[in-house]
Amino acid sequence: MRRLTFLLMLSTLIATPAVAGQTPTPPMDTPPPSIAQATTPPATAPRPTQTAPERPPTPDPLGTRVAASTNVRLDMKISDTFTGQAVIKEVTMIIQSGSNGRIRTEKMANQRHRVNLNVDASTTAYVNGVVRVSVTFEYSPAPSDTAAGDPASPPPQLNESIVVILQDGKPMIVSQSADPMTARKVTVELTATILK
């Protein structure tokens, strides 16, 4: 009788469910969570990259430029009194607005003296009739027996670099230089004409 009562009590304990509030023991084949899994925070979505707003282009203070297909005729007139009277040298070039042009002229006057007239220029034309001109030139005339000073010595070479604002079709004297040793004067006149 006692043995039967013991067996009944044992079977009752085995069949009784776990008491509320107690954590059931996990099966032996389930591994416990690792420390890395327990401490790693959940992944967050990447923040969108913020780009700086584009700045509008700085307006040209001279106005609106003409179309790129517009040409500008540049006339340069050099007046030189090296021989005692004014001698005119003229150079003309047609340059696309916003581009550059160059002319090279060189010759040996004799076995000792080289004469040249080299011009580099750039133009930018605007719809309001303004033309921005940049000119660099080298000029050296041929020696002359009528020149002041020693006729056997070569005349001084003139080098100039000028940036100027011109009005369409209107000539302007942009420089007037003097010889450091004689009364020679060299005057340079520029005219920029927008070709339409």
C-alpha positions, 0 to 999 in steps of 0.5 A: 500500500505504501509503495502504491501511494509513493508511485502515485505521488511520483507520477503526480509530480512528473505530470504537474506543469511548471509553476507560473513565473518560473522560466522553463529550462531550454532544451539541451540542444539549443545554444545560449545566446552569445554576448555579441548578439545580446549587446549589438544594437540594431542597425539604423538606416544611413542618413541622406548626404546633404549637398550644398546648393549650387551658386548662380554664376557671377554676372559680368559687370560689363553686361551680356556677351554677344553670341560666340559666333560673333567676330570682332575686327581689330584695327591697330594704327602705330604712328612713329616719328623715328625718321623725323616725320610720322610713319604710319603702320597699320595692323588689322585682324578679325577675332572671334569674340572671346578668342585670341589672335596673333600676327608675326612680322619679322625681317632683317633690314641689313646684316646687323638690324632685325625689324619686327611687328608682332601683335597678340590680341583678344577681344570680348564683345557685348550686346551694349556695344562695349568691346574689351580688348587685350593687346600685347605688341612688339615693334621695332622700325628699320634704321634710317639715315634721317633718324635722330642720333647715330644712323648706324645704331638700331632704333629702340624696340617698343614693347607694350601690353594694354587692356582697354574698354572700347566702344564699337567702331570708335577709335581710341588712342591707347598709348603714347610713348617717348624715346628715352634718348631722342624726341621720337614719339610712338602713338598707338590707336585701336578701333574694335568693330563688332561684325554683325 
